[in-house]
């Protein structure tokens, strides 16, 4: 992975959304990243922006329009509820701000198209928060695959296992595809660059908290994906990995295989007569702290230099397209071609 070139002056940010991931990104922009300066934090929840902004030295508001009207603000980091992402991308772009948006960028393909078009009209960069692309081990695996290190790509795998399900009643329907596995869909698309997903078959159930299935909870899923270059991929997710936060990937080909990821962090192992044990992390921000910082550093570079962003709106749309096909597959109980999703009117698409 290349190191960013020091910028002549930091990019001035406003952050919208003071929740868990917003708090981590806000601290990165304010304290961890010399390429950035955090001016504003906005959140509609009473007191949320103030509580986060005060120790970081940023101004706080519940008024997004005031933030977008501030001519000092060059870029907006959108870290609020996913259902608001696409609208905020379009509003920020219309205000002439560069846009960093957490995943998913949108909940429907029409929203994704509108967000991409808004940024194109305004000529502002758009980057979406698929952090695995910026993790050193995933980037090295991508380099090996891209340089032909596994030969012809044949089988790919990506998985996400969250360490717990604290409140199963608070999980919106289809979250496992649109919020969790969307990371894996982007990773598989990235590892299999140059190919396009053409068919998916998804199975999902409530195995962790079966009592919430009737309310729409799906907490365990397996997906198979067929690509137009012949490669087959598998993605899986669970909301209950008792041993920690687990993210892994694999690419198998005609000349070899590359694997990446482990929940064991740091690399300490305790060897005793009862076996081998090691610590594991319990949160995404503990497993990928450097990647979360690197993605924002790369975005700052794109804002200042005019270079393309490393993961753009079209990448986000491609991952969302797979996620929506998974929803359709579960409803159907069988395979769904991706071109079927393109033909479904917006009001008929589930998100």
C-alpha positions as CSV (number, residue, x, y, z in Angstrom):
1,X,0.0,0.0,0.0
2,X,1.4,3.4,-1.0
3,X,1.7,6.1,1.7
4,X,-0.1,9.4,1.2
5,X,1.9,12.5,0.3
6,X,1.7,15.3,3.0
7,X,-0.9,17.8,2.0
8,X,-0.1,21.6,1.9
9,X,-3.1,22.3,4.2
10,X,-5.7,20.1,5.8
11,X,-9.1,19.4,4.3
12,X,-11.8,21.1,6.4
13,X,-14.6,18.7,7.3
14,X,-18.1,18.7,8.7
15,X,-19.4,15.3,10.0
16,X,-23.1,14.4,10.0
17,X,-24.1,11.7,12.4
18,X,-22.7,11.4,16.0
19,X,-23.4,7.7,16.6
20,X,-20.9,4.9,17.1
21,X,-19.1,5.0,13.8
22,X,-19.5,8.8,13.6
23,X,-17.7,9.2,16.9
24,X,-14.8,7.1,15.7
25,X,-14.5,9.0,12.4
26,X,-14.8,12.3,14.2
27,X,-11.9,11.4,16.5
28,X,-9.9,10.4,13.4
29,X,-10.6,13.7,11.7
30,X,-9.8,15.8,14.8
31,X,-6.9,13.9,16.3
32,X,-5.5,11.1,14.2
33,X,-5.3,12.6,10.7
34,X,-3.1,15.7,10.1
35,X,-4.6,15.9,6.6
36,X,-8.0,16.8,8.0
37,X,-9.5,19.5,10.2
38,X,-12.9,18.9,11.8
39,X,-15.0,22.1,11.9
40,X,-18.6,20.9,12.6
41,X,-20.5,17.9,13.9
42,X,-24.2,17.8,13.1
43,X,-26.8,15.4,14.5
44,X,-30.6,15.8,14.9
45,X,-30.7,13.9,18.2
46,X,-30.8,16.5,21.1
47,X,-27.4,16.9,22.6
48,X,-25.6,14.3,20.5
49,X,-23.5,16.6,18.4
50,X,-22.6,18.7,21.5
51,X,-21.4,15.7,23.5
52,X,-19.2,14.5,20.7
53,X,-18.0,17.9,19.5
54,X,-16.9,19.5,22.8
55,X,-13.9,17.4,23.6
56,X,-12.8,17.5,19.9
57,X,-12.9,21.2,19.6
58,X,-15.5,21.3,16.9
59,X,-18.7,23.3,16.6
60,X,-22.0,21.4,17.1
61,X,-25.5,21.8,15.5
62,X,-28.7,20.0,14.7
63,X,-29.0,22.1,11.5
64,X,-27.4,20.3,8.5
65,X,-28.2,23.2,6.2
66,X,-26.1,25.5,8.4
67,X,-23.2,23.2,8.0
68,X,-23.6,22.9,4.2
69,X,-23.9,26.7,3.9
70,X,-20.5,27.2,5.7
71,X,-18.1,28.2,2.9
72,X,-15.1,27.0,5.0
73,X,-16.3,23.4,4.9
74,X,-14.7,21.6,1.9
75,X,-15.8,18.0,2.7
76,X,-18.6,16.3,4.4
77,X,-18.4,12.9,6.2
78,X,-21.8,11.2,6.3
79,X,-22.0,8.8,9.2
80,X,-25.7,8.9,10.2
81,X,-28.5,6.4,9.7
82,X,-28.2,4.6,6.4
83,X,-31.7,5.5,5.2
84,X,-30.5,9.2,5.1
85,X,-27.3,8.6,3.3
86,X,-28.3,9.1,-0.4
87,X,-30.3,12.3,0.3
88,X,-27.4,13.8,2.2
89,X,-24.9,12.8,-0.5
90,X,-27.0,14.7,-3.0
91,X,-27.5,17.7,-0.7
92,X,-23.8,17.9,0.1
93,X,-22.8,17.6,-3.5
94,X,-25.3,20.4,-4.5
95,X,-23.6,22.6,-1.9
96,X,-20.2,21.9,-3.6
97,X,-18.8,19.7,-0.9
98,X,-16.7,16.7,-1.4
99,X,-18.4,13.6,0.0
100,X,-17.3,10.7,2.1
101,X,-20.2,8.5,2.9
102,X,-20.3,5.4,5.1
103,X,-21.8,2.2,3.6
104,X,-24.3,1.6,2.3
105,X,-24.4,4.8,0.2
106,X,-28.0,4.2,-0.6
107,X,-30.9,1.8,0.1
108,X,-32.2,1.5,-3.5
109,X,-30.6,1.5,-6.9
110,X,-32.5,4.7,-7.8
111,X,-31.2,6.4,-4.8
112,X,-27.7,5.3,-5.7
113,X,-28.0,6.6,-9.2
114,X,-29.3,9.9,-8.0
115,X,-26.4,10.3,-5.5
116,X,-23.8,9.4,-8.2
117,X,-25.4,11.9,-10.6
118,X,-25.5,14.7,-8.0
119,X,-21.8,14.4,-7.4
120,X,-21.1,14.2,-11.1
121,X,-23.1,17.4,-11.8
122,X,-21.3,19.3,-9.1
123,X,-17.9,17.9,-10.0
124,X,-17.2,16.8,-6.4
125,X,-15.4,13.6,-5.3
126,X,-17.4,10.8,-3.7
127,X,-15.9,8.0,-1.7
128,X,-17.8,5.3,0.2
129,X,-16.5,3.7,3.4
130,X,-15.6,0.1,2.4
131,X,-12.7,0.0,4.9
132,X,-11.4,-3.4,4.0
133,X,-9.8,-2.1,0.8
134,X,-7.5,0.0,3.1
135,X,-6.5,-2.7,5.5
136,X,-2.8,-3.6,4.8
137,X,-3.5,-7.4,4.7
138,X,-6.5,-7.1,2.4
139,X,-4.6,-4.7,0.1
140,X,-1.7,-7.2,-0.1
141,X,-4.0,-10.0,-1.0
142,X,-5.6,-7.8,-3.7
143,X,-2.1,-7.1,-5.0
144,X,-1.2,-10.8,-5.2
145,X,-4.5,-11.6,-7.0
146,X,-4.1,-8.6,-9.4
147,X,-0.6,-9.6,-10.3
148,X,-1.7,-13.1,-11.3
149,X,-0.4,-14.7,-8.1
150,X,-3.3,-17.2,-7.9
151,X,-3.7,-17.6,-11.7
152,X,-7.3,-17.7,-13.1
153,X,-9.7,-16.8,-10.3
154,X,-12.1,-19.7,-9.7
155,X,-13.4,-19.7,-6.1
156,X,-13.7,-16.6,-3.8
157,X,-14.9,-16.4,-0.2
158,X,-15.6,-13.5,2.2
159,X,-17.2,-13.6,5.7
160,X,-18.2,-11.3,8.5
161,X,-19.1,-12.6,11.9
162,X,-20.1,-10.0,14.5
163,X,-19.4,-10.9,18.1
164,X,-22.9,-10.5,19.5
165,X,-26.5,-9.4,19.1
166,X,-27.2,-7.1,22.0
167,X,-30.7,-6.1,20.9
168,X,-32.3,-8.4,18.3
169,X,-35.5,-6.3,18.3
170,X,-33.6,-3.2,17.1
171,X,-32.2,-4.8,13.8
172,X,-34.2,-3.6,10.7
173,X,-35.2,-6.2,8.2
174,X,-32.6,-7.2,5.6
175,X,-29.8,-5.6,7.7
176,X,-27.6,-8.7,7.2
177,X,-27.5,-8.0,3.5
178,X,-27.6,-4.2,3.2
179,X,-25.5,-3.3,6.2
180,X,-23.3,-6.3,7.0
181,X,-22.7,-8.5,4.0
182,X,-22.5,-5.4,1.7
183,X,-18.8,-5.2,2.9
184,X,-18.3,-8.8,1.7
185,X,-20.0,-8.1,-1.6
186,X,-17.7,-5.2,-2.2
187,X,-14.6,-7.2,-1.2
188,X,-15.5,-10.0,-3.6
189,X,-16.2,-7.5,-6.4
190,X,-12.8,-5.9,-5.6
191,X,-10.9,-9.2,-5.5
192,X,-12.6,-10.2,-8.8
193,X,-12.1,-6.9,-10.5
194,X,-13.0,-6.8,-14.1
195,X,-15.9,-9.3,-13.6
196,X,-19.5,-8.6,-12.9
197,X,-21.9,-10.6,-10.6
198,X,-24.7,-12.1,-12.7
199,X,-26.5,-14.4,-10.3
200,X,-27.0,-14.9,-6.6
201,X,-28.6,-17.5,-4.4
202,X,-29.1,-16.5,-0.7
203,X,-30.3,-18.4,2.3
204,X,-30.9,-16.6,5.7
205,X,-32.5,-17.4,9.0
206,X,-32.8,-16.3,12.6
207,X,-30.5,-18.9,14.3
208,X,-29.1,-16.6,16.9
209,X,-32.4,-15.2,18.1
210,X,-35.1,-17.3,16.6
211,X,-37.8,-15.7,18.7
212,X,-37.4,-12.5,16.6
213,X,-37.8,-14.1,13.2
214,X,-41.5,-13.3,12.9
215,X,-40.5,-9.6,13.4
216,X,-38.2,-9.8,10.4
217,X,-34.8,-10.6,12.0
218,X,-32.3,-12.5,9.9
219,X,-29.1,-13.0,11.8
220,X,-27.3,-15.7,9.8
221,X,-26.9,-15.9,6.1
222,X,-25.0,-17.7,3.3
223,X,-24.8,-16.3,-0.3
224,X,-23.4,-17.8,-3.5
225,X,-22.5,-15.5,-6.4
226,X,-21.8,-16.4,-10.0
227,X,-19.6,-13.9,-12.0
228,X,-19.5,-13.4,-15.7
229,X,-15.9,-14.6,-15.8
230,X,-17.0,-18.0,-14.5
231,X,-15.7,-17.5,-10.9
232,X,-18.0,-18.6,-8.1
233,X,-18.0,-16.8,-4.7
234,X,-19.4,-17.4,-1.3
235,X,-20.3,-14.8,1.4
236,X,-21.5,-15.6,4.8
237,X,-22.4,-13.7,8.0
238,X,-23.5,-14.3,11.5
239,X,-24.4,-11.9,14.3
240,X,-23.0,-14.1,17.0
241,X,-19.4,-15.1,16.9
242,X,-18.7,-16.0,20.5
243,X,-14.9,-15.7,20.1
244,X,-14.7,-12.2,18.7
245,X,-15.1,-10.0,15.6
246,X,-14.2,-12.2,12.6
247,X,-13.5,-10.9,9.1
248,X,-11.8,-13.1,6.5
249,X,-11.3,-13.5,2.7
250,X,-9.9,-16.1,0.3
251,X,-9.2,-16.3,-3.4
252,X,-8.5,-19.7,-5.0
253,X,-7.3,-20.0,-8.5
254,X,-5.5,-22.2,-11.1
255,X,-2.1,-21.3,-9.7
256,X,-2.7,-21.1,-6.0
257,X,-4.6,-19.4,-3.2
258,X,-4.4,-16.3,-1.0
259,X,-6.1,-16.0,2.4
260,X,-6.5,-13.0,4.6
261,X,-7.9,-12.0,8.0
262,X,-8.0,-13.4,11.5
263,X,-10.0,-12.4,14.6
264,X,-6.9,-13.1,16.7
265,X,-5.5,-9.6,17.5
266,X,-2.8,-8.9,18.6
267,X,-0.6,-11.8,17.5
268,X,0.0,-13.1,21.0
269,X,-0.3,-16.9,21.6
270,X,-0.3,-18.6,25.0
271,X,0.8,-22.2,24.8
272,X,-0.1,-24.5,27.7
273,X,-0.8,-28.2,28.2
274,X,-4.4,-27.5,27.6
275,X,-3.8,-25.9,24.2
276,X,-3.1,-22.6,22.5
277,X,-5.0,-19.5,23.3
278,X,-4.8,-15.9,22.1
279,X,-6.8,-12.6,22.5
280,X,-9.4,-11.6,20.0
281,X,-11.0,-8.2,19.3
282,X,-14.7,-7.5,19.8
283,X,-15.4,-4.5,17.5
284,X,-14.8,-3.4,13.9
285,X,-13.0,-0.3,15.0
286,X,-10.6,-2.5,17.0
287,X,-9.9,-4.9,14.1
288,X,-9.5,-2.2,11.4
289,X,-8.4,1.0,13.2
290,X,-5.6,1.7,10.7
291,X,-7.9,1.0,7.7
292,X,-10.5,3.5,9.0
293,X,-7.8,6.1,9.2
294,X,-6.3,5.2,5.8
295,X,-9.6,5.5,4.0
296,X,-10.1,9.1,5.2
297,X,-6.4,9.9,4.4
298,X,-7.0,8.6,0.9
299,X,-10.1,10.7,0.6
300,X,-8.2,13.8,1.7
301,X,-5.6,13.1,-1.0
302,X,-8.3,12.8,-3.6
303,X,-9.9,16.1,-2.5
304,X,-6.6,18.0,-2.6
305,X,-5.1,16.4,-5.7
306,X,-8.1,15.8,-7.9
307,X,-7.2,12.1,-8.2
308,X,-10.1,9.6,-8.4
309,X,-11.4,8.2,-5.1
310,X,-10.3,4.7,-4.3
311,X,-13.9,3.4,-3.9
312,X,-16.5,5.4,-5.6
313,X,-20.3,5.5,-6.0
314,X,-20.3,3.0,-8.8
315,X,-18.5,0.5,-6.5
316,X,-21.1,1.1,-3.8
317,X,-23.9,0.6,-6.3
318,X,-22.4,-2.7,-7.5
319,X,-22.3,-4.0,-3.9
320,X,-25.9,-2.7,-3.2
321,X,-27.1,-4.5,-6.4
322,X,-25.9,-7.8,-5.0
323,X,-27.4,-7.1,-1.6
324,X,-30.8,-6.3,-3.2
325,X,-30.6,-9.5,-5.3
326,X,-30.0,-11.4,-2.0
327,X,-33.2,-10.0,-0.6
328,X,-35.1,-11.1,-3.7
329,X,-33.5,-14.5,-3.5
330,X,-34.6,-15.1,0.1
331,X,-38.1,-14.0,-0.8
332,X,-38.2,-16.3,-3.8
333,X,-36.4,-19.2,-2.2
334,X,-34.1,-19.6,-5.1
335,X,-31.5,-18.0,-7.4
336,X,-32.0,-14.5,-8.8
337,X,-30.2,-13.0,-11.8
338,X,-28.8,-9.6,-11.2
339,X,-30.5,-8.2,-14.3
340,X,-33.9,-9.0,-12.7
341,X,-33.1,-6.5,-10.1
342,X,-32.4,-3.8,-12.7
343,X,-35.9,-4.4,-14.2
344,X,-37.8,-4.1,-10.9
345,X,-39.5,-0.7,-10.4
346,X,-38.2,1.3,-7.4
347,X,-41.4,0.8,-5.4
348,X,-41.0,-3.0,-5.7
349,X,-37.4,-3.2,-4.5
350,X,-36.8,-4.3,-0.9
351,X,-34.0,-2.5,1.0
